């Protein structure tokens, strides 16, 4: 870099100032009772889709 070159730093715009101010405070606390779901979870779907993957070798030659 030459001595004649001046490097200017960008000033933070209004968006950067808002983001910086917002990240200075923690969000409100959430009680453990409020974190649980009120609807029971359903069973996971069958990963094999109802077929037997051990018998796939039978279908390879068809």
CHARMM internal coordinates of N, CA and C (Angstrom, degrees):
IC EDIT
DIST 1 N 1 CA 1.4333
DIST 1 CA 1 C 1.5242
ANGL 1 N 1 CA 1 C 107.77
DIST 1 C 2 N 1.3208
ANGL 1 CA 1 C 2 N 116.38
DIHE 1 N 1 CA 1 C 2 N 133.42
DIST 2 N 2 CA 1.4538
ANGL 1 C 2 N 2 CA 121.15
DIHE 1 CA 1 C 2 N 2 CA -179.63
DIST 2 CA 2 C 1.5226
ANGL 2 N 2 CA 2 C 110.60
DIHE 1 C 2 N 2 CA 2 C -76.91
DIST 2 C 3 N 1.3040
ANGL 2 CA 2 C 3 N 116.24
DIHE 2 N 2 CA 2 C 3 N 160.05
DIST 3 N 3 CA 1.4661
ANGL 2 C 3 N 3 CA 121.12
DIHE 2 CA 2 C 3 N 3 CA 178.03
DIST 3 CA 3 C 1.5226
ANGL 3 N 3 CA 3 C 110.51
DIHE 2 C 3 N 3 CA 3 C -69.98
DIST 3 C 4 N 1.3502
ANGL 3 CA 3 C 4 N 117.11
DIHE 3 N 3 CA 3 C 4 N -22.04
DIST 4 N 4 CA 1.4663
ANGL 3 C 4 N 4 CA 120.37
DIHE 3 CA 3 C 4 N 4 CA -178.34
DIST 4 CA 4 C 1.5296
ANGL 4 N 4 CA 4 C 111.99
DIHE 3 C 4 N 4 CA 4 C -78.11
DIST 4 C 5 N 1.3096
ANGL 4 CA 4 C 5 N 117.15
DIHE 4 N 4 CA 4 C 5 N -21.43
DIST 5 N 5 CA 1.4575
ANGL 4 C 5 N 5 CA 119.87
DIHE 4 CA 4 C 5 N 5 CA -177.62
DIST 5 CA 5 C 1.5260
ANGL 5 N 5 CA 5 C 110.46
DIHE 4 C 5 N 5 CA 5 C -76.68
DIST 5 C 6 N 1.2973
ANGL 5 CA 5 C 6 N 114.80
DIHE 5 N 5 CA 5 C 6 N 134.77
DIST 6 N 6 CA 1.4559
ANGL 5 C 6 N 6 CA 121.08
DIHE 5 CA 5 C 6 N 6 CA 178.26
DIST 6 CA 6 C 1.5189
ANGL 6 N 6 CA 6 C 107.51
DIHE 5 C 6 N 6 CA 6 C -113.46
DIST 6 C 7 N 1.2880
ANGL 6 CA 6 C 7 N 115.13
DIHE 6 N 6 CA 6 C 7 N 126.47
DIST 7 N 7 CA 1.4600
ANGL 6 C 7 N 7 CA 120.14
DIHE 6 CA 6 C 7 N 7 CA 179.35
DIST 7 CA 7 C 1.5179
ANGL 7 N 7 CA 7 C 107.57
DIHE 6 C 7 N 7 CA 7 C -97.72
DIST 7 C 8 N 1.3344
ANGL 7 CA 7 C 8 N 115.04
DIHE 7 N 7 CA 7 C 8 N 121.42
DIST 8 N 8 CA 1.4607
ANGL 7 C 8 N 8 CA 119.09
DIHE 7 CA 7 C 8 N 8 CA 179.40
DIST 8 CA 8 C 1.5153
ANGL 8 N 8 CA 8 C 108.66
DIHE 7 C 8 N 8 CA 8 C -104.55
DIST 8 C 9 N 1.3030
ANGL 8 CA 8 C 9 N 115.99
DIHE 8 N 8 CA 8 C 9 N 133.91
DIST 9 N 9 CA 1.4527
ANGL 8 C 9 N 9 CA 121.19
DIHE 8 CA 8 C 9 N 9 CA 176.60
DIST 9 CA 9 C 1.5180
ANGL 9 N 9 CA 9 C 108.46
DIHE 8 C 9 N 9 CA 9 C -87.01
DIST 9 C 10 N 1.3245
ANGL 9 CA 9 C 10 N 115.15
DIHE 9 N 9 CA 9 C 10 N 139.13
DIST 10 N 10 CA 1.4553
ANGL 9 C 10 N 10 CA 119.48
DIHE 9 CA 9 C 10 N 10 CA 177.34
DIST 10 CA 10 C 1.5171
ANGL 10 N 10 CA 10 C 109.51
DIHE 9 C 10 N 10 CA 10 C -71.85
DIST 10 C 11 N 1.3180
ANGL 10 CA 10 C 11 N 115.21
DIHE 10 N 10 CA 10 C 11 N 137.76
DIST 11 N 11 CA 1.4529
ANGL 10 C 11 N 11 CA 119.23
DIHE 10 CA 10 C 11 N 11 CA 175.26
DIST 11 CA 11 C 1.5255
ANGL 11 N 11 CA 11 C 108.43
DIHE 10 C 11 N 11 CA 11 C -81.98
DIST 11 C 12 N 1.3216
ANGL 11 CA 11 C 12 N 117.54
DIHE 11 N 11 CA 11 C 12 N 140.59
DIST 12 N 12 CA 1.4584
ANGL 11 C 12 N 12 CA 118.61
DIHE 11 CA 11 C 12 N 12 CA 179.05
DIST 12 CA 12 C 1.5165
ANGL 12 N 12 CA 12 C 110.57
DIHE 11 C 12 N 12 CA 12 C -65.33
DIST 12 C 13 N 1.3183
ANGL 12 CA 12 C 13 N 115.28
DIHE 12 N 12 CA 12 C 13 N 131.74
DIST 13 N 13 CA 1.4540
ANGL 12 C 13 N 13 CA 120.45
DIHE 12 CA 12 C 13 N 13 CA 179.46
DIST 13 CA 13 C 1.5130
ANGL 13 N 13 CA 13 C 111.63
DIHE 12 C 13 N 13 CA 13 C -79.20
DIST 13 C 14 N 1.3182
ANGL 13 CA 13 C 14 N 117.40
DIHE 13 N 13 CA 13 C 14 N -174.88
DIST 14 N 14 CA 1.4631
ANGL 13 C 14 N 14 CA 120.21
DIHE 13 CA 13 C 14 N 14 CA -177.98
DIST 14 CA 14 C 1.5295
ANGL 14 N 14 CA 14 C 112.70
DIHE 13 C 14 N 14 CA 14 C -65.52
DIST 14 C 15 N 1.3361
ANGL 14 CA 14 C 15 N 117.20
DIHE 14 N 14 CA 14 C 15 N -30.38
DIST 15 N 15 CA 1.4669
ANGL 14 C 15 N 15 CA 119.60
DIHE 14 CA 14 C 15 N 15 CA -179.79
DIST 15 CA 15 C 1.5163
ANGL 15 N 15 CA 15 C 110.17
DIHE 14 C 15 N 15 CA 15 C -68.03
DIST 15 C 16 N 1.3107
ANGL 15 CA 15 C 16 N 117.37
DIHE 15 N 15 CA 15 C 16 N -42.14
DIST 16 N 16 CA 1.4595
ANGL 15 C 16 N 16 CA 120.89
DIHE 15 CA 15 C 16 N 16 CA 179.27
DIST 16 CA 16 C 1.5198
ANGL 16 N 16 CA 16 C 111.01
DIHE 15 C 16 N 16 CA 16 C -65.69
DIST 16 C 17 N 1.3230
ANGL 16 CA 16 C 17 N 117.59
DIHE 16 N 16 CA 16 C 17 N -36.48
DIST 17 N 17 CA 1.4598
ANGL 16 C 17 N 17 CA 121.15
DIHE 16 CA 16 C 17 N 17 CA 179.25
DIST 17 CA 17 C 1.5190
ANGL 17 N 17 CA 17 C 111.04
DIHE 16 C 17 N 17 CA 17 C -67.47
DIST 17 C 18 N 1.3279
ANGL 17 CA 17 C 18 N 117.37
DIHE 17 N 17 CA 17 C 18 N -39.69
DIST 18 N 18 CA 1.4671
ANGL 17 C 18 N 18 CA 121.04
DIHE 17 CA 17 C 18 N 18 CA 179.10
DIST 18 CA 18 C 1.5192
ANGL 18 N 18 CA 18 C 109.97
DIHE 17 C 18 N 18 CA 18 C -66.72
DIST 18 C 19 N 1.3262
ANGL 18 CA 18 C 19 N 117.94
DIHE 18 N 18 CA 18 C 19 N -43.61
DIST 19 N 19 CA 1.4593
ANGL 18 C 19 N 19 CA 121.75
DIHE 18 CA 18 C 19 N 19 CA 179.87
DIST 19 CA 19 C 1.5231
ANGL 19 N 19 CA 19 C 110.39
DIHE 18 C 19 N 19 CA 19 C -63.41
DIST 19 C 20 N 1.2984
ANGL 19 CA 19 C 20 N 117.51
DIHE 19 N 19 CA 19 C 20 N -41.57
DIST 20 N 20 CA 1.4549
ANGL 19 C 20 N 20 CA 121.31
DIHE 19 CA 19 C 20 N 20 CA -179.85
DIST 20 CA 20 C 1.5307
ANGL 20 N 20 CA 20 C 110.46
DIHE 19 C 20 N 20 CA 20 C -65.36
DIST 20 C 21 N 1.3282
ANGL 20 CA 20 C 21 N 117.89
DIHE 20 N 20 CA 20 C 21 N -41.93
DIST 21 N 21 CA 1.4591
ANGL 20 C 21 N 21 CA 120.97
DIHE 20 CA 20 C 21 N 21 CA 179.46
DIST 21 CA 21 C 1.5229
ANGL 21 N 21 CA 21 C 111.47
DIHE 20 C 21 N 21 CA 21 C -67.99
DIST 21 C 22 N 1.3255
ANGL 21 CA 21 C 22 N 117.05
DIHE 21 N 21 CA 21 C 22 N -36.90
DIST 22 N 22 CA 1.4563
ANGL 21 C 22 N 22 CA 121.02
DIHE 21 CA 21 C 22 N 22 CA -177.81
DIST 22 CA 22 C 1.5242
ANGL 22 N 22 CA 22 C 110.87
DIHE 21 C 22 N 22 CA 22 C -68.73
DIST 22 C 23 N 1.3173
ANGL 22 CA 22 C 23 N 118.56
DIHE 22 N 22 CA 22 C 23 N -31.63
DIST 23 N 23 CA 1.4604
ANGL 22 C 23 N 23 CA 121.26
DIHE 22 CA 22 C 23 N 23 CA -176.20
DIST 23 CA 23 C 1.5192
ANGL 23 N 23 CA 23 C 112.72
DIHE 22 C 23 N 23 CA 23 C -85.03
DIST 23 C 24 N 1.2945
ANGL 23 CA 23 C 24 N 119.04
DIHE 23 N 23 CA 23 C 24 N 0.88
DIST 24 N 24 CA 1.4630
ANGL 23 C 24 N 24 CA 121.13
DIHE 23 CA 23 C 24 N 24 CA 179.65
DIST 24 CA 24 C 1.5219
ANGL 24 N 24 CA 24 C 112.59
DIHE 23 C 24 N 24 CA 24 C -81.59
DIST 24 C 25 N 1.3238
ANGL 24 CA 24 C 25 N 118.74
DIHE 24 N 24 CA 24 C 25 N -21.42
DIST 25 N 25 CA 1.4601
ANGL 24 C 25 N 25 CA 121.72
DIHE 24 CA 24 C 25 N 25 CA -178.36
DIST 25 CA 25 C 1.5281
ANGL 25 N 25 CA 25 C 110.03
DIHE 24 C 25 N 25 CA 25 C -114.45
DIST 25 C 26 N 1.3204
ANGL 25 CA 25 C 26 N 115.74
DIHE 25 N 25 CA 25 C 26 N 144.40
DIST 26 N 26 CA 1.4534
ANGL 25 C 26 N 26 CA 120.57
DIHE 25 CA 25 C 26 N 26 CA 177.49
DIST 26 CA 26 C 1.5242
ANGL 26 N 26 CA 26 C 110.26
DIHE 25 C 26 N 26 CA 26 C -78.21
DIST 26 C 27 N 1.3257
ANGL 26 CA 26 C 27 N 118.31
DIHE 26 N 26 CA 26 C 27 N 152.82
DIST 27 N 27 CA 1.4645
ANGL 26 C 27 N 27 CA 120.24
DIHE 26 CA 26 C 27 N 27 CA 176.54
DIST 27 CA 27 C 1.5233
ANGL 27 N 27 CA 27 C 110.27
DIHE 26 C 27 N 27 CA 27 C -68.72
DIST 27 C 28 N 1.3223
ANGL 27 CA 27 C 28 N 116.29
DIHE 27 N 27 CA 27 C 28 N 166.96
DIST 28 N 28 CA 1.4577
ANGL 27 C 28 N 28 CA 121.11
DIHE 27 CA 27 C 28 N 28 CA -179.28
DIST 28 CA 28 C 1.5212
ANGL 28 N 28 CA 28 C 110.16
DIHE 27 C 28 N 28 CA 28 C -64.53
DIST 28 C 29 N 1.3335
ANGL 28 CA 28 C 29 N 116.84
DIHE 28 N 28 CA 28 C 29 N 148.99
DIST 29 N 29 CA 1.4585
ANGL 28 C 29 N 29 CA 121.33
DIHE 28 CA 28 C 29 N 29 CA 179.51
DIST 29 CA 29 C 1.5215
ANGL 29 N 29 CA 29 C 110.10
DIHE 28 C 29 N 29 CA 29 C -69.58
DIST 29 C 30 N 1.3286
ANGL 29 CA 29 C 30 N 115.13
DIHE 29 N 29 CA 29 C 30 N 147.13
DIST 30 N 30 CA 1.4573
ANGL 29 C 30 N 30 CA 121.88
DIHE 29 CA 29 C 30 N 30 CA 176.69
DIST 30 CA 30 C 1.5217
ANGL 30 N 30 CA 30 C 106.93
DIHE 29 C 30 N 30 CA 30 C -117.59
DIST 30 C 31 N 1.3192
ANGL 30 CA 30 C 31 N 116.26
DIHE 30 N 30 CA 30 C 31 N 125.96
DIST 31 N 31 CA 1.4554
ANGL 30 C 31 N 31 CA 120.34
DIHE 30 CA 30 C 31 N 31 CA -179.57
DIST 31 CA 31 C 1.5324
ANGL 31 N 31 CA 31 C 109.83
DIHE 30 C 31 N 31 CA 31 C -69.14
DIST 31 C 32 N 1.3251
ANGL 31 CA 31 C 32 N 116.23
DIHE 31 N 31 CA 31 C 32 N 154.27
DIST 32 N 32 CA 1.4620
ANGL 31 C 32 N 32 CA 121.50
DIHE 31 CA 31 C 32 N 32 CA -179.99
DIST 32 CA 32 C 1.5277
ANGL 32 N 32 CA 32 C 109.76
DIHE 31 C 32 N 32 CA 32 C -63.26
DIST 32 C 33 N 1.3102
ANGL 32 CA 32 C 33 N 117.63
DIHE 32 N 32 CA 32 C 33 N -36.92
DIST 33 N 33 CA 1.4621
ANGL 32 C 33 N 33 CA 121.44
DIHE 32 CA 32 C 33 N 33 CA 179.58
DIST 33 CA 33 C 1.5247
ANGL 33 N 33 CA 33 C 111.48
DIHE 32 C 33 N 33 CA 33 C -62.27
DIST 33 C 34 N 1.3096
ANGL 33 CA 33 C 34 N 117.46
DIHE 33 N 33 CA 33 C 34 N -30.62
DIST 34 N 34 CA 1.4651
ANGL 33 C 34 N 34 CA 121.45
DIHE 33 CA 33 C 34 N 34 CA -179.54
DIST 34 CA 34 C 1.5293
ANGL 34 N 34 CA 34 C 112.26
DIHE 33 C 34 N 34 CA 34 C -82.58
DIST 34 C 35 N 1.3189
ANGL 34 CA 34 C 35 N 118.01
DIHE 34 N 34 CA 34 C 35 N -11.43
DIST 35 N 35 CA 1.4598
ANGL 34 C 35 N 35 CA 120.96
DIHE 34 CA 34 C 35 N 35 CA -177.09
DIST 35 CA 35 C 1.5141
ANGL 35 N 35 CA 35 C 113.50
DIHE 34 C 35 N 35 CA 35 C -87.99
DIST 35 C 36 N 1.3114
ANGL 35 CA 35 C 36 N 117.74
DIHE 35 N 35 CA 35 C 36 N -14.34
DIST 36 N 36 CA 1.4581
ANGL 35 C 36 N 36 CA 119.36
DIHE 35 CA 35 C 36 N 36 CA -178.12
DIST 36 CA 36 C 1.5229
ANGL 36 N 36 CA 36 C 110.34
DIHE 35 C 36 N 36 CA 36 C -82.67
DIST 36 C 37 N 1.3191
ANGL 36 CA 36 C 37 N 116.01
DIHE 36 N 36 CA 36 C 37 N 153.38
DIST 37 N 37 CA 1.4555
ANGL 36 C 37 N 37 CA 120.36
DIHE 36 CA 36 C 37 N 37 CA -179.96
DIST 37 CA 37 C 1.5175
ANGL 37 N 37 CA 37 C 109.93
DIHE 36 C 37 N 37 CA 37 C -83.66
DIST 37 C 38 N 1.3209
ANGL 37 CA 37 C 38 N 116.68
DIHE 37 N 37 CA 37 C 38 N 147.42
DIST 38 N 38 CA 1.4578
ANGL 37 C 38 N 38 CA 120.74
DIHE 37 CA 37 C 38 N 38 CA 179.48
DIST 38 CA 38 C 1.5241
ANGL 38 N 38 CA 38 C 111.40
DIHE 37 C 38 N 38 CA 38 C -96.09
DIST 38 C 39 N 1.3331
ANGL 38 CA 38 C 39 N 117.08
DIHE 38 N 38 CA 38 C 39 N -10.63
DIST 39 N 39 CA 1.4545
ANGL 38 C 39 N 39 CA 121.96
DIHE 38 CA 38 C 39 N 39 CA 179.63
DIST 39 CA 39 C 1.5284
ANGL 39 N 39 CA 39 C 107.57
DIHE 38 C 39 N 39 CA 39 C -109.45
DIST 39 C 40 N 1.3271
ANGL 39 CA 39 C 40 N 119.12
DIHE 39 N 39 CA 39 C 40 N 127.11
DIST 40 N 40 CA 1.4606
ANGL 39 C 40 N 40 CA 119.11
DIHE 39 CA 39 C 40 N 40 CA 179.41
DIST 40 CA 40 C 1.5287
ANGL 40 N 40 CA 40 C 111.41
DIHE 39 C 40 N 40 CA 40 C -65.68
DIST 40 C 41 N 1.2942
ANGL 40 CA 40 C 41 N 115.05
DIHE 40 N 40 CA 40 C 41 N 146.84
DIST 41 N 41 CA 1.4654
ANGL 40 C 41 N 41 CA 120.12
DIHE 40 CA 40 C 41 N 41 CA -179.58
DIST 41 CA 41 C 1.5229
ANGL 41 N 41 CA 41 C 109.94
DIHE 40 C 41 N 41 CA 41 C -74.97
DIST 41 C 42 N 1.3120
ANGL 41 CA 41 C 42 N 116.07
DIHE 41 N 41 CA 41 C 42 N 147.17
DIST 42 N 42 CA 1.4632
ANGL 41 C 42 N 42 CA 120.24
DIHE 41 CA 41 C 42 N 42 CA 177.74
DIST 42 CA 42 C 1.5317
ANGL 42 N 42 CA 42 C 108.91
DIHE 41 C 42 N 42 CA 42 C -86.97
DIST 42 C 43 N 1.3217
ANGL 42 CA 42 C 43 N 115.49
DIHE 42 N 42 CA 42 C 43 N 165.19
DIST 43 N 43 CA 1.4521
ANGL 42 C 43 N 43 CA 120.05
DIHE 42 CA 42 C 43 N 43 CA 178.08
DIST 43 CA 43 C 1.5293
ANGL 43 N 43 CA 43 C 109.97
DIHE 42 C 43 N 43 CA 43 C -68.15
DIST 43 C 44 N 1.3072
ANGL 43 CA 43 C 44 N 115.39
DIHE 43 N 43 CA 43 C 44 N 150.01
DIST 44 N 44 CA 1.4584
ANGL 43 C 44 N 44 CA 120.49
DIHE 43 CA 43 C 44 N 44 CA 177.98
DIST 44 CA 44 C 1.5280
ANGL 44 N 44 CA 44 C 109.57
DIHE 43 C 44 N 44 CA 44 C -69.60
DIST 44 C 45 N 1.3369
ANGL 44 CA 44 C 45 N 117.83
DIHE 44 N 44 CA 44 C 45 N 145.65
DIST 45 N 45 CA 1.4653
ANGL 44 C 45 N 45 CA 119.13
DIHE 44 CA 44 C 45 N 45 CA 178.28
DIST 45 CA 45 C 1.5318
ANGL 45 N 45 CA 45 C 111.16
DIHE 44 C 45 N 45 CA 45 C -67.13
DIST 45 C 46 N 1.3107
ANGL 45 CA 45 C 46 N 115.14
DIHE 45 N 45 CA 45 C 46 N 156.04
DIST 46 N 46 CA 1.4646
ANGL 45 C 46 N 46 CA 121.77
DIHE 45 CA 45 C 46 N 46 CA -179.66
DIST 46 CA 46 C 1.5330
ANGL 46 N 46 CA 46 C 108.88
DIHE 45 C 46 N 46 CA 46 C -67.79
DIST 46 C 47 N 1.3334
ANGL 46 CA 46 C 47 N 118.88
DIHE 46 N 46 CA 46 C 47 N 117.96
DIST 47 N 47 CA 1.4684
ANGL 46 C 47 N 47 CA 119.94
DIHE 46 CA 46 C 47 N 47 CA -177.26
DIST 47 CA 47 C 1.5252
ANGL 47 N 47 CA 47 C 113.77
DIHE 46 C 47 N 47 CA 47 C -66.07
DIST 47 C 48 N 1.3292
ANGL 47 CA 47 C 48 N 117.83
DIHE 47 N 47 CA 47 C 48 N -24.42
DIST 48 N 48 CA 1.4615
ANGL 47 C 48 N 48 CA 120.30
DIHE 47 CA 47 C 48 N 48 CA 179.19
DIST 48 CA 48 C 1.5199
ANGL 48 N 48 CA 48 C 111.83
DIHE 47 C 48 N 48 CA 48 C -88.41
DIST 48 C 49 N 1.3219
ANGL 48 CA 48 C 49 N 118.36
DIHE 48 N 48 CA 48 C 49 N -7.81
DIST 49 N 49 CA 1.4549
ANGL 48 C 49 N 49 CA 121.03
DIHE 48 CA 48 C 49 N 49 CA 178.35
DIST 49 CA 49 C 1.5215
ANGL 49 N 49 CA 49 C 113.07
DIHE 48 C 49 N 49 CA 49 C 69.59
DIST 49 C 50 N 1.3374
ANGL 49 CA 49 C 50 N 118.34
DIHE 49 N 49 CA 49 C 50 N 26.05
DIST 50 N 50 CA 1.4429
ANGL 49 C 50 N 50 CA 121.24
DIHE 49 CA 49 C 50 N 50 CA 178.10
DIST 50 CA 50 C 1.5170
ANGL 50 N 50 CA 50 C 114.38
DIHE 49 C 50 N 50 CA 50 C 88.95
DIST 50 C 51 N 1.3226
ANGL 50 CA 50 C 51 N 118.90
DIHE 50 N 50 CA 50 C 51 N -3.94
DIST 51 N 51 CA 1.4583
ANGL 50 C 51 N 51 CA 120.40
DIHE 50 CA 50 C 51 N 51 CA 179.93
DIST 51 CA 51 C 1.5251
ANGL 51 N 51 CA 51 C 109.06
DIHE 50 C 51 N 51 CA 51 C -101.62
DIST 51 C 52 N 1.3009
ANGL 51 CA 51 C 52 N 116.33
DIHE 51 N 51 CA 51 C 52 N 162.86
DIST 52 N 52 CA 1.4477
ANGL 51 C 52 N 52 CA 122.38
DIHE 51 CA 51 C 52 N 52 CA 179.01
DIST 52 CA 52 C 1.5292
ANGL 52 N 52 CA 52 C 108.39
DIHE 51 C 52 N 52 CA 52 C -98.69
DIST 52 C 53 N 1.3384
ANGL 52 CA 52 C 53 N 118.63
DIHE 52 N 52 CA 52 C 53 N 107.71
DIST 53 N 53 CA 1.4732
ANGL 52 C 53 N 53 CA 119.50
DIHE 52 CA 52 C 53 N 53 CA -177.49
DIST 53 CA 53 C 1.5306
ANGL 53 N 53 CA 53 C 113.32
DIHE 52 C 53 N 53 CA 53 C -66.87
DIST 53 C 54 N 1.3426
ANGL 53 CA 53 C 54 N 117.41
DIHE 53 N 53 CA 53 C 54 N -15.77
DIST 54 N 54 CA 1.4663
ANGL 53 C 54 N 54 CA 119.28
DIHE 53 CA 53 C 54 N 54 CA 178.27
DIST 54 CA 54 C 1.5237
ANGL 54 N 54 CA 54 C 111.79
DIHE 53 C 54 N 54 CA 54 C -72.33
DIST 54 C 55 N 1.3268
ANGL 54 CA 54 C 55 N 117.57
DIHE 54 N 54 CA 54 C 55 N -17.42
DIST 55 N 55 CA 1.4661
ANGL 54 C 55 N 55 CA 121.40
DIHE 54 CA 54 C 55 N 55 CA -179.85
DIST 55 CA 55 C 1.5310
ANGL 55 N 55 CA 55 C 112.73
DIHE 54 C 55 N 55 CA 55 C -99.90
DIST 55 C 56 N 1.3345
ANGL 55 CA 55 C 56 N 118.81
DIHE 55 N 55 CA 55 C 56 N 8.58
DIST 56 N 56 CA 1.4613
ANGL 55 C 56 N 56 CA 121.01
DIHE 55 CA 55 C 56 N 56 CA 179.96
DIST 56 CA 56 C 1.5270
ANGL 56 N 56 CA 56 C 112.16
DIHE 55 C 56 N 56 CA 56 C -63.53
DIST 56 C 57 N 1.2933
ANGL 56 CA 56 C 57 N 117.86
DIHE 56 N 56 CA 56 C 57 N -27.44
DIST 57 N 57 CA 1.4562
ANGL 56 C 57 N 57 CA 120.00
DIHE 56 CA 56 C 57 N 57 CA 179.96
DIST 57 CA 57 C 1.5229
ANGL 57 N 57 CA 57 C 111.29
DIHE 56 C 57 N 57 CA 57 C -65.16
DIST 57 C 58 N 1.3320
ANGL 57 CA 57 C 58 N 117.16
DIHE 57 N 57 CA 57 C 58 N -23.92
DIST 58 N 58 CA 1.4637
ANGL 57 C 58 N 58 CA 120.12
DIHE 57 CA 57 C 58 N 58 CA 178.08
DIST 58 CA 58 C 1.5272
ANGL 58 N 58 CA 58 C 112.09
DIHE 57 C 58 N 58 CA 58 C -68.80
DIST 58 C 59 N 1.3406
ANGL 58 CA 58 C 59 N 116.56
DIHE 58 N 58 CA 58 C 59 N -29.66
DIST 59 N 59 CA 1.4579
ANGL 58 C 59 N 59 CA 121.20
DIHE 58 CA 58 C 59 N 59 CA -174.92
DIST 59 CA 59 C 1.5232
ANGL 59 N 59 CA 59 C 113.40
DIHE 58 C 59 N 59 CA 59 C -91.41
DIST 59 C 60 N 1.3035
ANGL 59 CA 59 C 60 N 119.09
DIHE 59 N 59 CA 59 C 60 N -5.64
DIST 60 N 60 CA 1.4618
ANGL 59 C 60 N 60 CA 120.95
DIHE 59 CA 59 C 60 N 60 CA -175.30
DIST 60 CA 60 C 1.5184
ANGL 60 N 60 CA 60 C 111.77
DIHE 59 C 60 N 60 CA 60 C -68.61
DIST 60 C 61 N 1.2910
ANGL 60 CA 60 C 61 N 119.21
DIHE 60 N 60 CA 60 C 61 N -33.25
DIST 61 N 61 CA 1.4581
ANGL 60 C 61 N 61 CA 121.33
DIHE 60 CA 60 C 61 N 61 CA -177.48
DIST 61 CA 61 C 1.5124
ANGL 61 N 61 CA 61 C 113.65
DIHE 60 C 61 N 61 CA 61 C -88.33
DIST 61 C 62 N 1.3383
ANGL 61 CA 61 C 62 N 118.50
DIHE 61 N 61 CA 61 C 62 N -2.02
DIST 62 N 62 CA 1.4709
ANGL 61 C 62 N 62 CA 120.68
DIHE 61 CA 61 C 62 N 62 CA -176.19
DIST 62 CA 62 C 1.4950
ANGL 62 N 62 CA 62 C 110.81
DIHE 61 C 62 N 62 CA 62 C -81.44
END
COOR INIT
IC SEED 1 N 1 CA 1 C
IC BUILD
